[in-house]
Structure formats: structure tokens, C-alpha cells
Amino acid sequence: MGYFELIISCIFVNNILLAQFLGNCPFLGTSKKMETAVGMGMAVIFVLVMAGTITWLVYTFILVKFGLVYLRTIAFIVIIASLVQFVEMFLKKSIPALYAGLGIFLPLITTNCAVMGVCVLNIDKEFTFLQALVASLFYAVGFGLALVLFAGLRERILLARVPRPLQDTSIALITAGMISLAFFAFQGMV
């Protein structure tokens, strides 16, 4: 698979949220306002690129080399949690404005299953380092795109007259399903 096909696949065809259904908790939880959706999207892009590359390196050069492949899940959890804590400490000391802007989103990424899912997908699909880097970046871009689109629709729905039984979470789930169906139109592209 070429890099262009990989990029289109990660963003549209195999969107981590809408096609693989990973990361739905922050998708529903942080999409009520556009600014929180953008903040979460940016934080996920940053952490996912770093986590995807570091977990690929650890898996390839440590776990496989020493026959410890069975520790993959535990190693990935420790790497992702440590990475998020390190990034949080670094931003707090070095760039306090960005740290304040991201707020609670950085600790939330530790429990985002989309991050773990992409790290595992990079290994299971036997990507090279560059493919894993590109896939991690564009899975995160797809996550951010879906989150921002959904936040825009949810803000618009607040202005609409929605029947009482469908308000809040119900209409959000229906809307998410409709966005997911729209993304399935890209299936024939790759």
C-alpha cells in the first residue's frame, strides 16, 4: 500500500472513530462544544503520533528481539501512560499557556482506547517505521476530523427542536450513526 492510500484509508475509510469504533467515550464526552473538540483533537494528534512511534520501536527492538511479545499489551499501556505524564510535566514547565489550554484533555488521553488501538494496529498490520508514523498521524487526524464534524453538528442540534425522548445522548448517538454511514461512502476509494 502506498502512502497516499494509507493516508486516505486512515482518515476516511478506516476512521478510528467511525469505522473501527475506538475512542467513543471522548467522542461523545468532549463534542458538546467546538473549542473542547478542537482541544481534544489536537491533544490526541500529539500523543498518538508519539505513542505510535515509541510503541513500534519498543515492540520491534525490545519485545521481539528478547522474545517478550506476550508482554505487548502491558508494555503499551505503560508506555502510553508514561508518555502522557511526561508530556504533561514538560508542558506544565515549558509551555504553561498550552498546558492550560489543553486542561483536562491530556490526562483523558491516557484512557482513550483509540491511542492503544492505533498502536496495536500498527503492529498487527506489520507496518514499517515510516508507515507506522504516517498511520499514527493520520488516524489521529481522522479522529480530530470526526470529532470536529460531530461537535459542529451537536452545536447545531442544540438550536433545533428535538422531540423530548430523543434529546441529549439519544440524538447524539443517532447523529454519530449518520456520520458513520456518511464515512462508509469512502469504502471504495482504497
C-alpha angles and dihedrals in degrees: 000000000000123000094252091055090046091053094048090045094051096046103038116005101041097023106177092227105034103034104026097031096223120143097023095144095066088036091062096030102050100034099083092092129033095227093055091046091052091047092051091045093053093046091050092050091052097045097039094054092050094043093046093053097041094047090048090052094046092047095046101040103030114020097040094038094053097036094249098127090128088069092061098111095046092044092050092049091051092046094049094046092046092046093052091048092048092049090048092052092045093050093045091056102032107030109020093170092058090043090054090046093054091044113161094358096087096058090043091059090065089070096038106119090203089072093052091042094055092047091053092044091054090057098039092051089050094233122182117240093266092046090050090051093049093044092049092050096047096041084057091047089051089050091051093046093052091046094051093045090050093047090052091052093046091052089050092048090056087066094049129085104252120183111255097247091054099048124122115350096015095057090041091057092046090050092048089052091051092050089049090053090050090054090052087070086076093061094100094053098080 
